[in-house]
Amino acid sequence: MNATQIILLIAAYFGVLILISYLTGKKTDNNAFFKGNKQSPWYVVAFGMIGASLSGVTFISVPGWIEASQFSYMQVVFGYIVGYVVIGTVLLPLYYKLNLTSIYTYLEERFGNYSYKTGASFFLISRIVGASFRLFLVANVLQIILFDDLGIQFWQTVTITVLLIWLYTFKSGIKTIVWTDTLQTLFMLVAIGVAIYSVSADLNLGGKTTLNFVLDSDLSKIFFFDDVKTANYFWKQFISGAFIAIVMTGLDQDMMQKNLTCKSLKDAQKNMFWFTIVLTITNFVILSLGLLLTVYAQQNGIDAHKDDLFPILAKHHLGTGVFIFFLLGLIAAAYSSADSALTSLTTSFSIDILDIEKKYDEAKQIKIRRHIHVLISILLIFVIIMFKYVIKDESVIAKLFVFAGYTYGPLLGLYSFGLFTTWHIKDKLVPAIAILSPILSYIISVNSLKWFGFEFGFFILILNGFLTFLGLVLIRRQQN
């Protein structure tokens, strides 16, 4: 494909998103932007959440993990199942009972204003960095594939990407995203299926089905019980996966905002049930694609590893058809995670930080929300460009999960304390606890091998949450 054809493909894809935005954006009040008027069909939300959960990070990074880590990522995915059960049975009933727009409002009712602002602030930091990580990865691939040849600089690529997302979300926010994410999930899954079909045919699997070939390969080892000290030890990854799911879905305004657009709690729980099943299968399929791509590169002497594996093979070795679907899947992955992030960040900052629902009438709220939407877009552009000079060669998904352990840990501690104790705390001291806990977690993590002969890996999230919980115990109020 030449540059003109790629640009036309992107333009056509974007045109479809704009059309969906037009059809769903006829009502542009805050109830539509923040809650989707609570009219979203649960099955549409469930399917769309697949794409938002996978994102460009999974689409690019997970296949590149196979060479070094085999299928150990499935241990984390199995942990997700436990986490999603907790979300469906504990958190969703709480959110629907309180009729929340922002899930962090719970912290205000349970502990007070300082806890509320602290929880919302940690979400904002987490999501800004997380969304920027994801968009950085996709923008970087598009830069290499297309925009370098056109003389377009990286900062221009990023600006164009975020601007396109802003254009189809500024009117109706989450109401539009529920539907655009469904389309984008479909494109991503089709892209993965086409790639698997093509690589399987090229490998000439010797009479084996693709599934049998994957299962018989040494690279498909899932369970690792040999060394408790290593980061891929089963129980570390399984337990970490459960807590990652709870905090990065259940305690995340981005993901929960979609669930809260369902008509009822029952519908939201059905959404989580089917989402869990499909997401587990999809992750296994993506890992299988990674195995096939790794074997293909090894057999053909192709120097492609980690995050470069899928892009290099798709562009140079697997044919035009695969490359077209790869581009569609890549763009879909970028937009499906970034559009909801932009909307949830706008929601949280408007409601949690600026308190617009408490201070202003509807017309003023809409005006402020639109200004915040623009400012968040500019901030994302700035952070993504900054990452260009920070991230070098490590897989982005690994960095994302490690960072999440530091920023979501305080949220895990706050919600655990609120849900599983009846104690009240000295609310003004919560920000100090939430700042100290990640710092202590980092100090312990970097010295853990020397001190304990133990590598935390993704387990840092649990350590951070525990330290936050312990800090809250220390500042609890005496009961009369």
Sine and cosine of phi, psi and omega as CSV:
sin_phi,cos_phi,sin_psi,cos_psi,sin_omega,cos_omega
0.00,0.00,0.67,-0.75,0.09,-1.00
-1.00,-0.03,0.10,-0.99,-0.10,-0.99
-0.88,0.48,-0.63,0.78,-0.02,-1.00
-0.89,0.46,-0.68,0.74,0.01,-1.00
-0.91,0.42,-0.64,0.77,0.02,-1.00
-0.90,0.44,-0.69,0.72,0.01,-1.00
-0.89,0.45,-0.66,0.75,0.04,-1.00
-0.90,0.44,-0.61,0.79,0.04,-1.00
-0.89,0.45,-0.72,0.70,0.01,-1.00
-0.90,0.44,-0.66,0.75,-0.01,-1.00
-0.89,0.45,-0.66,0.75,0.03,-1.00
-0.90,0.43,-0.68,0.73,0.02,-1.00
-0.88,0.48,-0.74,0.67,0.00,-1.00
-0.89,0.46,-0.57,0.82,0.04,-1.00
-0.87,0.49,-0.61,0.79,0.04,-1.00
-0.90,0.43,-0.66,0.75,0.02,-1.00
-0.89,0.45,-0.65,0.76,0.03,-1.00
-0.89,0.46,-0.63,0.77,0.03,-1.00
-0.89,0.46,-0.71,0.70,0.05,-1.00
-0.88,0.48,-0.67,0.74,0.03,-1.00
-0.87,0.49,-0.65,0.76,0.01,-1.00
-0.91,0.42,-0.69,0.73,-0.05,-1.00
-0.93,0.36,-0.54,0.84,-0.03,-1.00
-0.99,-0.11,-0.13,0.99,-0.15,-0.99
-0.98,-0.22,0.37,0.93,-0.02,-1.00
-0.95,0.32,-0.46,0.89,0.08,-1.00
-0.94,-0.34,0.87,-0.49,-0.19,-0.98
-0.88,-0.47,0.45,0.89,0.02,-1.00
-0.98,0.18,0.07,-1.00,-0.06,-1.00
-0.93,0.36,-0.48,0.88,0.02,-1.00
-0.90,0.43,-0.61,0.79,0.07,-1.00
-0.94,0.33,-0.69,0.72,-0.06,-1.00
-0.92,0.39,-0.69,0.72,-0.10,-1.00
-1.00,0.03,-0.59,0.81,-0.16,-0.99
-0.84,-0.55,-0.06,1.00,-0.04,-1.00
0.88,0.48,0.44,0.90,-0.05,-1.00
0.84,0.54,0.27,0.96,-0.03,-1.00
0.77,0.63,0.71,0.71,-0.02,-1.00
-0.81,-0.58,0.22,0.98,-0.08,-1.00
-0.98,0.22,0.77,-0.63,0.10,-0.99
-0.89,0.45,0.71,-0.71,-0.11,-0.99
-0.88,0.47,-0.58,0.81,-0.05,-1.00
-0.94,0.34,-0.50,0.86,0.07,-1.00
-0.94,0.35,-0.68,0.73,0.04,-1.00
-0.88,0.48,-0.71,0.71,-0.04,-1.00
-0.88,0.48,-0.71,0.70,-0.02,-1.00
-0.92,0.39,-0.67,0.74,0.01,-1.00
-0.91,0.42,-0.53,0.85,0.01,-1.00
-0.92,0.39,-0.39,0.92,0.05,-1.00
-0.86,0.51,-0.77,0.64,-0.01,-1.00
-0.90,0.45,-0.65,0.76,0.00,-1.00
-0.91,0.41,-0.57,0.82,0.00,-1.00
-0.96,0.29,-0.63,0.78,-0.03,-1.00
-0.96,0.27,-0.82,0.57,0.05,-1.00
0.89,0.46,0.05,-1.00,0.02,-1.00
-0.91,0.41,-0.42,0.91,0.01,-1.00
-0.89,0.46,-0.76,0.65,0.02,-1.00
-0.92,0.38,-0.67,0.74,-0.04,-1.00
-0.85,0.52,-0.62,0.78,-0.05,-1.00
-0.99,-0.14,-0.74,0.67,-0.19,-0.98
-0.98,0.21,-0.68,0.74,-0.09,-1.00
-0.87,0.49,-0.70,0.71,0.08,-1.00
-0.85,0.53,-0.54,0.84,-0.01,-1.00
-0.97,0.23,-0.15,0.99,0.02,-1.00
-0.98,0.20,-0.39,0.92,-0.22,-0.98
-0.86,0.52,-0.67,0.74,-0.08,-1.00
-0.84,0.55,-0.64,0.77,-0.06,-1.00
-0.99,-0.13,-0.49,0.87,-0.18,-0.98
-0.86,-0.51,-0.02,1.00,-0.04,-1.00
0.82,0.58,-0.65,-0.76,-0.02,-1.00
-0.99,-0.14,0.40,0.91,-0.07,-1.00
-0.87,0.49,-0.39,0.92,0.02,-1.00
-0.87,0.49,-0.43,0.90,0.03,-1.00
-0.90,0.44,-0.43,0.90,0.08,-1.00
-0.89,0.46,-0.64,0.77,0.08,-1.00
-0.91,0.40,-0.68,0.73,-0.02,-1.00
-0.88,0.47,-0.65,0.76,0.05,-1.00
-0.89,0.46,-0.57,0.82,0.09,-1.00
-0.91,0.42,-0.56,0.83,0.04,-1.00
-0.81,0.58,-0.64,0.77,-0.06,-1.00
-0.84,0.55,-0.70,0.71,0.03,-1.00
-0.89,0.46,-0.69,0.73,0.00,-1.00
-0.88,0.48,-0.66,0.75,-0.02,-1.00
-0.93,0.36,-0.51,0.86,0.09,-1.00
-0.89,0.45,-0.68,0.73,0.04,-1.00
-0.88,0.47,-0.66,0.75,0.01,-1.00
-0.88,0.48,-0.73,0.68,-0.06,-1.00
-0.93,0.36,-0.53,0.85,-0.10,-1.00
-0.98,-0.18,-0.35,0.94,-0.05,-1.00
-0.90,-0.43,-0.81,0.59,-0.14,-0.99
-0.98,0.21,-0.73,0.68,-0.02,-1.00
-0.87,0.50,-0.69,0.73,0.08,-1.00
-0.85,0.52,-0.60,0.80,0.03,-1.00
-0.90,0.43,-0.73,0.68,-0.05,-1.00
-0.90,0.43,-0.66,0.76,0.00,-1.00
-0.95,0.32,-0.59,0.81,0.03,-1.00
-0.88,0.48,-0.65,0.76,-0.02,-1.00
-1.00,0.07,-0.09,1.00,0.02,-1.00
0.80,0.60,0.81,0.58,-0.13,-0.99
-1.00,0.09,0.57,-0.82,0.23,-0.97
-1.00,-0.04,-0.78,0.63,0.16,-0.99
-0.97,-0.25,0.76,-0.65,-0.05,-1.00
-0.93,0.38,-0.31,0.95,-0.05,-1.00
-0.98,0.18,-0.15,0.99,0.11,-0.99
-0.86,0.51,-0.48,0.88,0.05,-1.00
-0.83,0.56,-0.64,0.77,-0.04,-1.00
-0.91,0.42,-0.54,0.84,0.05,-1.00
-0.93,0.38,-0.68,0.74,-0.01,-1.00
-0.93,0.36,-0.55,0.83,-0.07,-1.00
-0.99,0.12,-0.66,0.75,-0.13,-0.99
-0.86,-0.51,-0.66,0.75,-0.05,-1.00
0.64,-0.77,0.01,-1.00,-0.15,-0.99
-0.92,0.39,-0.62,0.79,-0.02,-1.00
-0.91,0.43,-0.66,0.75,0.05,-1.00
-0.90,0.43,-0.66,0.75,0.02,-1.00
-0.86,0.50,-0.77,0.64,-0.02,-1.00
-0.92,0.40,-0.58,0.82,0.02,-1.00
-0.90,0.43,-0.74,0.68,0.01,-1.00
-0.87,0.49,-0.72,0.70,0.00,-1.00
-0.90,0.44,-0.63,0.77,-0.01,-1.00
-0.91,0.42,-0.65,0.76,0.03,-1.00
-0.92,0.38,-0.57,0.82,0.11,-0.99
-0.89,0.46,-0.71,0.70,-0.03,-1.00
-0.86,0.52,-0.70,0.72,0.04,-1.00
-0.89,0.45,-0.73,0.68,-0.03,-1.00
-0.86,0.51,-0.75,0.66,-0.10,-0.99
-0.96,0.27,-0.60,0.80,0.05,-1.00
-0.88,0.48,-0.73,0.68,0.00,-1.00
-0.93,0.36,-0.69,0.72,-0.02,-1.00
-0.89,0.46,-0.73,0.68,0.01,-1.00
-0.90,0.43,-0.60,0.80,0.00,-1.00
-0.93,0.37,-0.63,0.77,0.10,-0.99
-0.82,0.57,-0.75,0.66,-0.07,-1.00
-0.90,0.43,-0.72,0.69,-0.01,-1.00
-0.93,0.37,-0.56,0.83,0.05,-1.00
-0.85,0.53,-0.72,0.69,-0.05,-1.00
-0.86,0.50,-0.74,0.67,-0.04,-1.00
-0.93,0.36,-0.69,0.73,0.01,-1.00
-0.88,0.48,-0.60,0.80,0.00,-1.00
-0.91,0.41,-0.65,0.76,0.03,-1.00
-0.92,0.40,-0.71,0.71,0.04,-1.00
-0.87,0.49,-0.57,0.82,0.02,-1.00
-0.89,0.45,-0.72,0.70,-0.02,-1.00
-0.93,0.37,-0.67,0.74,-0.08,-1.00
-0.95,0.32,-0.62,0.78,-0.20,-0.98
-0.78,-0.63,-0.85,0.53,-0.29,-0.96
-0.96,0.27,-0.43,0.90,0.10,-1.00
-0.87,0.49,-0.67,0.74,-0.01,-1.00
-0.92,0.40,-0.42,0.91,-0.01,-1.00
-1.00,-0.03,-0.02,1.00,-0.02,-1.00
0.97,0.23,0.29,0.96,0.02,-1.00
-1.00,-0.01,0.77,-0.64,-0.06,-1.00
-0.98,0.18,0.31,-0.95,-0.07,-1.00
-0.86,0.50,-0.67,0.75,-0.04,-1.00
-0.90,0.44,-0.51,0.86,0.04,-1.00
-0.95,0.30,-0.63,0.78,0.06,-1.00
-0.86,0.51,-0.73,0.69,-0.01,-1.00
-0.90,0.44,-0.71,0.71,-0.02,-1.00
-0.87,0.48,-0.69,0.72,0.02,-1.00
-0.89,0.46,-0.69,0.72,-0.02,-1.00
-0.87,0.49,-0.75,0.66,-0.01,-1.00
-0.93,0.38,-0.61,0.79,0.02,-1.00
-0.88,0.48,-0.66,0.76,0.02,-1.00
-0.89,0.46,-0.65,0.76,0.03,-1.00
-0.91,0.42,-0.69,0.73,0.01,-1.00
-0.86,0.51,-0.64,0.77,-0.09,-1.00
-0.87,0.48,-0.63,0.78,-0.06,-1.00
-0.99,-0.12,0.07,1.00,0.05,-1.00
-0.91,-0.41,-0.21,0.98,-0.19,-0.98
-0.94,0.34,-0.38,0.92,-0.04,-1.00
-0.99,0.14,-0.87,0.49,-0.16,-0.99
-0.87,-0.49,0.14,0.99,0.18,-0.98
0.77,0.64,-0.87,-0.50,-0.13,-0.99
-0.91,0.42,-0.47,0.88,0.03,-1.00
-0.89,0.47,-0.65,0.76,0.05,-1.00
-0.96,0.29,-0.67,0.75,-0.12,-0.99
-0.90,0.43,-0.59,0.81,0.04,-1.00
-0.80,0.60,-0.62,0.79,-0.04,-1.00
-1.00,0.04,-0.65,0.76,0.02,-1.00
-0.91,0.41,-0.58,0.82,0.02,-1.00
-0.90,0.43,-0.52,0.85,0.05,-1.00
-0.90,0.44,-0.72,0.69,0.04,-1.00
-0.89,0.46,-0.68,0.73,-0.07,-1.00
-0.94,0.35,-0.57,0.82,0.11,-0.99
-0.88,0.47,-0.68,0.73,0.02,-1.00
-0.86,0.51,-0.73,0.68,0.00,-1.00
-0.88,0.47,-0.65,0.76,-0.01,-1.00
-0.90,0.43,-0.70,0.71,-0.02,-1.00
-0.92,0.38,-0.62,0.78,0.06,-1.00
-0.89,0.45,-0.67,0.75,0.02,-1.00
-0.87,0.50,-0.67,0.74,0.03,-1.00
-0.91,0.42,-0.68,0.73,0.00,-1.00
-0.90,0.44,-0.68,0.74,0.01,-1.00
-0.90,0.44,-0.67,0.75,0.00,-1.00
-0.90,0.44,-0.69,0.72,0.02,-1.00
-0.88,0.47,-0.70,0.71,-0.01,-1.00
-0.87,0.49,-0.71,0.70,-0.05,-1.00
-0.92,0.39,-0.73,0.68,-0.03,-1.00
-0.92,0.40,-0.63,0.77,0.03,-1.00
-0.87,0.50,-0.66,0.75,0.01,-1.00
-0.91,0.41,-0.66,0.75,-0.01,-1.00
-0.93,0.38,-0.51,0.86,-0.03,-1.00
-0.98,0.22,-0.31,0.95,-0.01,-1.00
0.77,0.64,0.96,0.26,-0.23,-0.97
-0.93,0.36,0.17,0.99,0.13,-0.99
0.93,0.37,0.64,0.77,0.04,-1.00
1.00,0.04,-0.24,0.97,0.02,-1.00
-0.98,0.19,0.52,-0.85,0.19,-0.98
-0.95,0.30,0.32,-0.95,0.00,-1.00
-0.85,0.52,-0.66,0.75,-0.01,-1.00
-0.89,0.45,-0.70,0.71,0.01,-1.00
-0.90,0.44,-0.63,0.77,0.04,-1.00
-0.87,0.49,-0.69,0.72,0.01,-1.00
-0.90,0.43,-0.73,0.68,-0.06,-1.00
-0.92,0.39,-0.50,0.87,-0.01,-1.00
-0.99,0.14,-0.23,0.97,-0.06,-1.00
-0.97,0.23,0.57,-0.82,0.08,-1.00
-0.91,0.42,-0.35,0.94,-0.04,-1.00
-0.98,0.21,-0.16,0.99,-0.06,-1.00
-0.99,-0.11,0.28,0.96,0.04,-1.00
-0.89,0.45,0.79,-0.61,-0.07,-1.00
-0.98,-0.19,-0.73,0.68,-0.20,-0.98
-0.99,-0.16,0.73,-0.68,-0.02,-1.00
-0.78,-0.62,0.97,-0.24,-0.02,-1.00
-0.92,-0.39,0.06,1.00,-0.21,-0.98
-0.94,0.33,-0.71,0.70,-0.17,-0.99
-0.74,-0.67,0.95,-0.32,-0.02,-1.00
-0.90,0.43,-0.33,0.94,-0.05,-1.00
-0.98,0.21,-0.36,0.93,-0.09,-1.00
-0.99,0.14,0.37,-0.93,-0.05,-1.00
-0.94,0.34,-0.39,0.92,-0.05,-1.00
-0.99,-0.11,0.22,0.97,0.08,-1.00
-0.85,0.52,0.69,-0.72,-0.17,-0.99
-0.78,0.62,-0.81,0.59,-0.14,-0.99
-0.92,0.39,-0.51,0.86,0.09,-1.00
-0.88,0.47,-0.75,0.66,-0.08,-1.00
-0.96,0.28,-0.61,0.80,0.00,-1.00
-0.90,0.43,-0.77,0.64,-0.01,-1.00
-0.91,0.41,-0.65,0.76,0.04,-1.00
-0.87,0.49,-0.66,0.75,0.02,-1.00
-0.86,0.51,-0.65,0.76,0.03,-1.00
-0.88,0.47,-0.70,0.71,-0.02,-1.00
-0.96,0.27,-0.55,0.84,0.08,-1.00
-0.88,0.48,-0.68,0.73,0.02,-1.00
-0.89,0.46,-0.68,0.73,-0.02,-1.00
-0.88,0.47,-0.73,0.68,-0.10,-0.99
-0.99,0.14,-0.64,0.77,-0.08,-1.00
-1.00,0.09,-0.12,0.99,0.14,-0.99
-0.86,-0.51,-0.85,0.53,-0.11,-0.99
-0.95,0.32,-0.48,0.87,0.00,-1.00
-0.94,-0.33,0.34,0.94,-0.06,-1.00
-0.91,-0.42,0.87,-0.49,-0.01,-1.00
-0.85,0.53,-0.58,0.82,-0.01,-1.00
-0.84,0.55,-0.82,0.57,-0.06,-1.00
-0.96,0.27,-0.63,0.77,-0.04,-1.00
-0.96,0.30,-0.44,0.90,0.02,-1.00
-0.88,0.48,-0.57,0.82,0.06,-1.00
-0.91,0.40,-0.71,0.71,0.01,-1.00
-0.87,0.49,-0.60,0.80,-0.05,-1.00
-0.97,0.24,-0.05,1.00,0.11,-0.99
-1.00,0.04,-0.12,0.99,0.04,-1.00
-0.93,0.37,0.38,-0.92,-0.12,-0.99
-0.93,0.36,-0.47,0.88,-0.08,-1.00
-0.44,-0.90,0.22,-0.97,0.08,-1.00
-0.86,0.50,-0.66,0.75,-0.01,-1.00
-0.86,0.51,-0.68,0.73,0.03,-1.00
-0.91,0.42,-0.65,0.76,0.01,-1.00
-0.89,0.45,-0.61,0.79,0.02,-1.00
-0.94,0.34,-0.61,0.79,0.10,-0.99
-0.88,0.47,-0.64,0.77,0.05,-1.00
-0.84,0.54,-0.75,0.66,-0.03,-1.00
-0.91,0.42,-0.60,0.80,-0.02,-1.00
-0.89,0.46,-0.80,0.61,-0.05,-1.00
-0.96,0.30,-0.56,0.83,0.08,-1.00
-0.85,0.52,-0.68,0.74,0.00,-1.00
-0.88,0.48,-0.72,0.70,-0.02,-1.00
-0.90,0.44,-0.76,0.65,-0.07,-1.00
-0.92,0.39,-0.63,0.77,-0.01,-1.00
-0.91,0.42,-0.63,0.78,0.02,-1.00
-0.89,0.46,-0.73,0.68,0.01,-1.00
-0.89,0.45,-0.67,0.74,-0.04,-1.00
-0.89,0.45,-0.65,0.76,0.03,-1.00
-0.89,0.45,-0.63,0.78,0.06,-1.00
-0.90,0.44,-0.65,0.76,0.01,-1.00
-0.90,0.43,-0.66,0.76,0.01,-1.00
-0.91,0.41,-0.64,0.77,0.07,-1.00
-0.90,0.44,-0.62,0.79,0.05,-1.00
-0.89,0.46,-0.65,0.76,0.09,-1.00
-0.86,0.50,-0.69,0.72,0.03,-1.00
-0.86,0.51,-0.66,0.75,0.03,-1.00
-0.89,0.46,-0.72,0.69,0.00,-1.00
-0.89,0.46,-0.67,0.74,0.02,-1.00
-0.91,0.42,-0.64,0.77,0.00,-1.00
-0.90,0.43,-0.72,0.70,0.02,-1.00
-0.89,0.45,-0.67,0.74,0.00,-1.00
-0.87,0.49,-0.71,0.71,0.01,-1.00
-0.90,0.44,-0.66,0.75,-0.01,-1.00
-0.91,0.40,-0.69,0.73,-0.04,-1.00
-0.93,0.38,-0.46,0.89,-0.05,-1.00
-0.97,-0.26,0.17,0.99,0.07,-1.00
0.88,0.47,0.57,0.82,-0.04,-1.00
-1.00,-0.06,0.79,-0.62,-0.01,-1.00
-1.00,0.06,1.00,0.08,0.00,-1.00
-0.62,-0.79,0.83,-0.56,-0.09,-1.00
-0.62,-0.79,0.31,-0.95,0.07,-1.00
0.76,0.65,-0.74,-0.67,-0.10,-1.00
-0.93,0.37,-0.21,0.98,0.00,-1.00
-1.00,0.02,-0.22,0.98,-0.15,-0.99
-0.85,0.52,-0.87,0.49,-0.06,-1.00
-0.90,0.44,-0.75,0.66,-0.01,-1.00
-0.86,0.52,-0.69,0.73,-0.04,-1.00
-0.91,0.41,-0.72,0.70,-0.01,-1.00
-0.92,0.40,-0.65,0.76,-0.01,-1.00
-0.90,0.43,-0.65,0.76,-0.07,-1.00
-0.98,0.21,-0.63,0.78,-0.21,-0.98
-0.93,-0.36,-0.26,0.97,-0.20,-0.98
-0.76,-0.65,-0.34,0.94,-0.17,-0.99
-0.96,-0.26,0.06,1.00,0.07,-1.00
0.99,-0.12,0.29,-0.96,-0.07,-1.00
-0.90,0.43,-0.65,0.76,-0.03,-1.00
-0.86,0.51,-0.73,0.68,0.02,-1.00
-0.89,0.45,-0.65,0.76,-0.01,-1.00
-0.90,0.44,-0.63,0.78,0.04,-1.00
-0.87,0.48,-0.74,0.67,-0.01,-1.00
-0.94,0.35,-0.54,0.84,0.09,-1.00
-0.87,0.50,-0.71,0.70,0.02,-1.00
-0.88,0.47,-0.70,0.72,0.03,-1.00
-0.88,0.48,-0.70,0.71,0.02,-1.00
-0.90,0.43,-0.63,0.77,0.00,-1.00
-0.91,0.42,-0.72,0.69,0.01,-1.00
-0.91,0.42,-0.67,0.74,0.03,-1.00
-0.87,0.50,-0.68,0.73,0.01,-1.00
-0.89,0.46,-0.64,0.77,-0.01,-1.00
-0.91,0.42,-0.76,0.65,-0.09,-1.00
-0.96,0.29,-0.58,0.82,-0.09,-1.00
-0.92,0.40,-0.48,0.88,0.04,-1.00
-1.00,-0.05,-0.59,0.81,-0.09,-1.00
-0.97,0.24,-0.57,0.82,-0.04,-1.00
-0.92,0.39,-0.67,0.74,0.02,-1.00
-0.94,0.33,-0.53,0.85,0.06,-1.00
-0.90,0.44,-0.70,0.71,0.02,-1.00
-0.87,0.49,-0.66,0.75,0.00,-1.00
-0.94,0.35,-0.69,0.72,-0.03,-1.00
-0.93,0.37,-0.58,0.81,0.06,-1.00
-0.91,0.42,-0.66,0.75,0.07,-1.00
-0.88,0.47,-0.69,0.73,0.01,-1.00
-0.88,0.47,-0.78,0.62,-0.07,-1.00
-0.90,0.44,-0.70,0.71,-0.03,-1.00
-0.91,0.40,-0.63,0.78,-0.02,-1.00
-0.93,0.38,-0.71,0.70,-0.11,-0.99
-1.00,0.05,-0.71,0.70,-0.12,-0.99
-0.99,0.14,-0.65,0.76,-0.07,-1.00
-1.00,-0.04,-0.71,0.70,-0.05,-1.00
-1.00,-0.03,-0.21,0.98,0.03,-1.00
0.82,0.58,0.68,0.73,-0.11,-0.99
-0.91,0.41,-0.48,0.88,0.00,-1.00
-0.93,0.36,-0.44,0.90,-0.02,-1.00
-1.00,0.01,-0.42,0.91,-0.20,-0.98
-0.97,-0.25,-0.43,0.90,-0.20,-0.98
-0.75,-0.66,0.33,-0.94,0.10,-1.00
-0.98,0.20,0.10,-0.99,-0.12,-0.99
-0.85,0.53,-0.71,0.71,-0.04,-1.00
-0.89,0.47,-0.68,0.73,0.01,-1.00
-0.92,0.39,-0.62,0.79,0.03,-1.00
-0.87,0.50,-0.70,0.72,-0.01,-1.00
-0.89,0.45,-0.67,0.74,0.00,-1.00
-0.88,0.47,-0.72,0.69,0.00,-1.00
-0.91,0.41,-0.69,0.72,0.00,-1.00
-0.85,0.53,-0.64,0.77,0.00,-1.00
-0.92,0.38,-0.61,0.79,0.06,-1.00
-0.91,0.42,-0.68,0.74,0.02,-1.00
-0.89,0.45,-0.63,0.78,0.02,-1.00
-0.85,0.53,-0.67,0.74,0.03,-1.00
-0.93,0.37,-0.71,0.71,-0.04,-1.00
-0.90,0.44,-0.65,0.76,0.04,-1.00
-0.90,0.44,-0.62,0.79,0.03,-1.00
-0.87,0.48,-0.71,0.71,0.01,-1.00
-0.90,0.44,-0.65,0.76,0.01,-1.00
-0.89,0.46,-0.68,0.73,0.03,-1.00
-0.87,0.50,-0.68,0.74,0.03,-1.00
-0.85,0.53,-0.73,0.68,-0.03,-1.00
-0.88,0.48,-0.72,0.69,-0.06,-1.00
-0.92,0.38,-0.64,0.76,0.01,-1.00
-0.88,0.47,-0.71,0.70,0.01,-1.00
-0.89,0.46,-0.61,0.79,0.04,-1.00
-0.88,0.47,-0.63,0.77,0.01,-1.00
-0.88,0.48,-0.47,0.88,-0.02,-1.00
-0.82,0.57,-0.49,0.87,-0.06,-1.00
-0.98,-0.22,0.06,1.00,-0.02,-1.00
-0.94,-0.33,-0.73,0.69,-0.08,-1.00
-0.99,0.15,0.77,-0.64,-0.04,-1.00
-0.93,-0.38,-0.97,0.23,-0.15,-0.99
-0.74,-0.67,-0.10,0.99,-0.04,-1.00
-0.99,0.17,0.57,-0.82,0.02,-1.00
-0.83,0.56,0.71,-0.70,-0.10,-1.00
-0.90,0.43,-0.59,0.81,-0.06,-1.00
-0.90,0.45,-0.56,0.83,0.04,-1.00
-0.90,0.43,-0.70,0.71,0.04,-1.00
-0.88,0.47,-0.64,0.77,-0.04,-1.00
-0.88,0.47,-0.73,0.68,-0.03,-1.00
-0.93,0.37,-0.63,0.78,0.03,-1.00
-0.90,0.43,-0.71,0.70,0.03,-1.00
-0.88,0.48,-0.66,0.75,0.01,-1.00
-0.86,0.51,-0.55,0.83,0.02,-1.00
-0.88,0.48,-0.54,0.84,-0.01,-1.00
-0.99,0.12,-0.57,0.82,-0.08,-1.00
-1.00,-0.04,-0.51,0.86,0.02,-1.00
-1.00,0.04,-0.25,0.97,0.00,-1.00
-0.82,0.57,-0.75,0.66,0.04,-1.00
-0.86,0.50,-0.59,0.81,0.06,-1.00
-0.90,0.43,-0.66,0.75,0.04,-1.00
-0.87,0.50,-0.70,0.71,0.01,-1.00
-0.90,0.43,-0.69,0.72,-0.02,-1.00
-0.90,0.44,-0.75,0.66,-0.03,-1.00
-0.93,0.36,-0.62,0.78,0.04,-1.00
-0.88,0.48,-0.70,0.71,0.01,-1.00
-0.89,0.45,-0.66,0.75,-0.02,-1.00
-0.92,0.39,-0.62,0.79,-0.08,-1.00
-0.99,0.11,-0.53,0.85,-0.17,-0.99
-0.93,-0.37,0.09,1.00,0.15,-0.99
-0.74,-0.68,0.26,-0.96,0.08,-1.00
-0.94,-0.35,0.13,0.99,-0.03,-1.00
-0.95,0.32,0.50,-0.87,0.19,-0.98
-0.98,-0.21,0.39,-0.92,-0.08,-1.00
-0.79,-0.61,0.22,-0.98,0.10,-0.99
-0.99,0.16,0.99,-0.10,-0.21,-0.98
-0.83,0.56,-0.61,0.80,-0.07,-1.00
-0.91,0.42,-0.34,0.94,-0.03,-1.00
-1.00,0.01,-0.13,0.99,-0.06,-1.00
-0.88,0.48,-0.69,0.72,0.02,-1.00
-0.83,0.55,-0.63,0.78,0.01,-1.00
-0.90,0.43,-0.68,0.74,0.03,-1.00
-0.89,0.46,-0.68,0.73,-0.05,-1.00
-0.93,0.38,-0.44,0.90,0.04,-1.00
-1.00,0.10,-0.66,0.75,-0.04,-1.00
-0.93,0.37,-0.58,0.81,-0.07,-1.00
-0.87,0.49,-0.75,0.66,0.06,-1.00
-0.89,0.45,-0.57,0.82,0.02,-1.00
-0.90,0.43,-0.73,0.68,0.03,-1.00
-0.90,0.44,-0.62,0.78,0.02,-1.00
-0.88,0.47,-0.66,0.75,0.00,-1.00
-0.91,0.42,-0.71,0.71,0.00,-1.00
-0.87,0.49,-0.70,0.72,0.02,-1.00
-0.91,0.41,-0.67,0.75,-0.05,-1.00
-0.89,0.45,-0.73,0.69,-0.07,-1.00
-0.94,0.33,-0.33,0.94,0.01,-1.00
-0.95,-0.30,0.09,1.00,-0.17,-0.99
-0.91,0.42,-0.63,0.78,0.01,-1.00
-0.90,0.43,-0.65,0.76,-0.01,-1.00
-0.95,0.32,-0.66,0.75,-0.08,-1.00
-0.99,0.17,-0.68,0.73,-0.16,-0.99
-0.87,-0.50,-0.13,0.99,-0.12,-0.99
0.90,0.44,0.59,0.81,-0.15,-0.99
-0.66,-0.75,0.75,-0.66,0.04,-1.00
-0.97,-0.24,0.85,-0.53,-0.11,-0.99
-0.95,0.32,-0.69,0.72,-0.08,-1.00
0.85,0.52,-0.71,-0.71,0.01,-1.00
-0.92,0.39,-0.24,0.97,-0.03,-1.00
-0.89,0.45,-0.21,0.98,-0.01,-1.00
-0.86,0.51,-0.50,0.86,0.03,-1.00
-0.86,0.50,-0.70,0.72,-0.04,-1.00
-0.93,0.36,-0.67,0.74,0.06,-1.00
-0.85,0.53,-0.72,0.69,-0.01,-1.00
-0.89,0.45,-0.70,0.71,0.04,-1.00
-0.89,0.46,-0.64,0.77,0.01,-1.00
-0.90,0.43,-0.69,0.72,0.01,-1.00
-0.90,0.43,-0.61,0.79,0.07,-1.00
-0.89,0.45,-0.72,0.69,0.02,-1.00
-0.86,0.52,-0.72,0.69,0.01,-1.00
-0.88,0.48,-0.65,0.76,0.04,-1.00
-0.88,0.47,-0.62,0.78,0.03,-1.00
-0.92,0.38,-0.58,0.82,0.08,-1.00
-0.87,0.49,-0.66,0.75,-0.04,-1.00
-0.94,0.35,-0.41,0.91,-0.01,-1.00
-0.95,-0.30,0.33,0.95,0.02,-1.00
-0.93,0.36,0.46,-0.89,0.05,-1.00
-0.99,0.11,0.57,-0.82,0.06,-1.00
-0.95,0.31,0.74,-0.67,0.00,-1.00
-0.98,0.20,0.69,-0.73,0.03,-1.00
-1.00,0.04,0.00,0.00,0.00,0.00
